[in-house]
Amino acid sequence: MKTRTPEAHLLPQVDLTRLPQHIAIIMDGNGRWAKKRRLPRIAGHRAGIRAVRQVVEACARMGVRCLTLYAFSVENWKRPHTEVKLLMDLLREYLKKEIAELNKNNIRFGAIGRISNLPPLVQKDLYTTIEKTQDNTGLRLTLALNYGGRAELIDAVRDLVTHLHRDGALDVNAITEDELSRHLYTRDLPDPDLLIRTSGEMRLSNFLLWQVAYCEIWVTDTLWPDFKEQDLFQAVADFQKRERRYGGLG
């Protein structure tokens, strides 16, 4: 008789008719995973890519509409040059290898952040992947690259003010929540319903600061390279047990 896997045990707990339409993940712990094993940090990042594949495929199979992964922050440029270069090389390697799988699974790829400040070859591979998956209608996979929540808000305000000036005299009353949202990097995505953070850290780390205002947060001590399908299913199952009031009476 076959032994039931943890995934098989947890998936029945997930109501596929009440999935979060947008899951965002702060993928933390690659460096600590490598350090625990006395491996170079890049080994942790490589192991993290395997976790990315599992989670992306699991979200696609479940029918999650949007998945946004925090891949490289504006603060990550402070890391050693060698590590940053290796991260960019890994990103390019991932993009080139995954296009076929993304298309096979009907996944549409996108990227948010200050993309124009990334290395030219990285930009080229990003736009190639975006173009080659743009007609897919399933899961929308978004990588946050050279991303910071405060930087996004600054860019949104600049874009909004420029837009208002172009349309005539600047009217401060025209600056509303809805109008500002239309100038965010995520303007064509719904706000996340569920934010997952790995490695046990209890902070947002400058990720989607505007968008997660009413988001449910789920934190696990699991380091990102060890994050598996069963962890994702557990997060979704726990999300479905919560009552979301959005500031109303309860």
N, C-alpha and C positions, 0 to 999 in steps of 0.2 A: 504494500500500500504506500502511495506517495505521501511524504510529509508536506503539510501545508506551509507555504512560505509566509513570512511576515506580511508581504504584500497581499497575499490571498486572504489573510485574516483581517486586514484593515480596510481593504477596498469596499467590502459590503457595508462598512460603517459610513461610507460617503454617499450622500444623496446626490446623484448626478443631475437631478432637476433643480438643485439649489447651489450650484457651484459659484464661488466668487468669480465675477466676470473678468477681474484683473488682479493678478497676483504679482507683487513686487518682492524681490529678494536681495538682501544685503549679503553677499557671499563672502563670509569672513572666516579666517582661520587657516588659510593655505600655508602661511609661514610657520605657524605653530605646529601644524600637522607634520611638516618637514623636519622641524627642530626636534620633535619627539622621537623621530626615527633617525636622527643624526644624518639627515640628508640636506643637500643644498636647497635653498628656498625655491628655486625653479622647479624642483621635483614636486613641491606642494602645488605650484601653479599648474603643472601638467596633470596632476591627480585631480585638481579642481575642474579641469576641462571634462574629465570623465563624468563628474557629478553633473555638470551642465548638460551633457548629452542625456543622462538619465531623466533629469527633471523636465527638460524640454519635451522629450518623447512622451513622458507620463502625462504632462499637461495636454499635449495634443490628443492623446488617446482618450483622456477623460472628457475633453470638450471644453476646456478652459479657453476663454476668448482671447485674453491678453496676458503675456508674461514679460515683465521687465526685470532685467538683471543688472545690478550695479557692478560693472566690470573694471572701471578705472576712473578714479576721482581726480579732480583738479589738484588735490593735495598729493596724489601719488607721484607727481613729478619730483617731489622731494626725496624720493628713494634713490639709491645708488644708480648711476647711469647704466651700469651693466645690467642691473635687474630690470630697469625700465625698457632697455633695448630688447631683452629677452621676452618681456611681456608683449611688446609690440610684434615681435617675431612669432610668438605663440598665437596671438590674435590673427595674424595673417594666415598662419598655418590652419587654424580652425576654420576660418572663412572659406578657404580654398577647398578643404576637405568636406565641408558640411553642405555645400550648395545642393548636391544631388540628394542628400537625405532630407534637406528642408523641402525640396520640391516633391520628393516621394511622399512626405507626410503632409503636404499642402500647407506648409508653414510660410508665412510672409515675414520677412526680416526687415528690421529698421534699426536706427541708431539715434540717440539723443545726446546732446552735450555740445561743447565747443569743438565740433568736428574739424573745422577749418584749421585748428591749431595742432592737429595730429600730423605725424609724418606723411608726406605725399603718397608713398606707396600703401600705407594703411588706408588713407582716404580712398585711393583707387579701388582697393579690394572691398571696402565697405560699399561703395557705390555700385560696384559690379554685383555684389550679393543682393543689394536692394533691388537693382534692376531685374535680375534673373528670377527673383521670387515675388515680384510685385503683383502678379496675377493670381497668386494663391489666395484662397478664401478661408483657410482654417485659422489656427493659432497665429496671433501676431506676436512674434518674438522681437523684443527691443533690447538692445544693449546700451547701457548708459556709459559713455566713454568720454574722458576728459570732462566729466560731469560734476557739477556742484549745485546744490539747491539754491544757495545764495546767488551764485553766478547766473543761474537760470532766471531768477527774479529780476536781477539787474538787466539782463538782456531783454526780458519781457517788457519791463518798464521803458527801456530805450526804444524798443520797437513800437510800443503803443504810443509814446509821445511823438515819435517820428510820423506815425500814421495819422495822429490827430492834427499835427501841424500841416501835413500834406492836404488834409481835408478842409483846412481853414484855421480860424483862430482856436487856440488851445482852450478847451472847456474842461476844467477839472471835474465837473460833475459827470463828464462822460467816462471817467475812470471808475468802473464798477468791477465787482468780482468776476462777473461773466465776461466783461470785455478784457480784463487782464488775462483770464484763462485762455482766451482765444489767441494770446501772443506767447504762451508758454511753449516749450519744446514739445510737450505732450498734448498739444491742442486737438489732435485727432484721435486721442485715446481717452477712455473713461478713467476717472480717478481710481486708484487701487482700492479694492475692498479688503485685501489681506496683505500685510507686510510680514515677511519671514526674515528673521535674522539668525544666522548661525554663530557658533562659538561663544554664546552666552553673554555677549556684550549688550548692555541695556541703553543703547543710544541710537539716534537716527543717522549720525555721521554725515550730515548735510545732504541727505538723499530725499528727493521729492517732498521738500518741506511744505509746499503749498498743497500738493495733491493728497497727502496722507492725513489731512486735518481730521477726518472722521473714519480713518482706516482702522481695522482690527490688527493688532500687533501680536505676533507669535514668535517667541524666542526659544531657541534650543541650545544646549551646551555642545551639541555635535559640531565638530569642525567641518567646514564646507566639503573637503574631499571625501568625508565619510557620510555625507548627506545622501540618502537613498530614497527610492520611491516610497518606502513605508513611512519615512519622515514627512514627505509631502502629503501623503494620504492622512497622516495623523494631524497635520496642521489644518488641512481642509475639514476633517471631521470635527476638530475642536472649534474651528470657525463657525461651523453650522450649529453648534450648541449655544452660541452667544446670541443675546438679544440686542440688536442694534437700534438705539433710540435717537441718535443724531441730536442729542441735547434736549429731547422731549422728556415728558414726565414718565417715570417708570416705577 
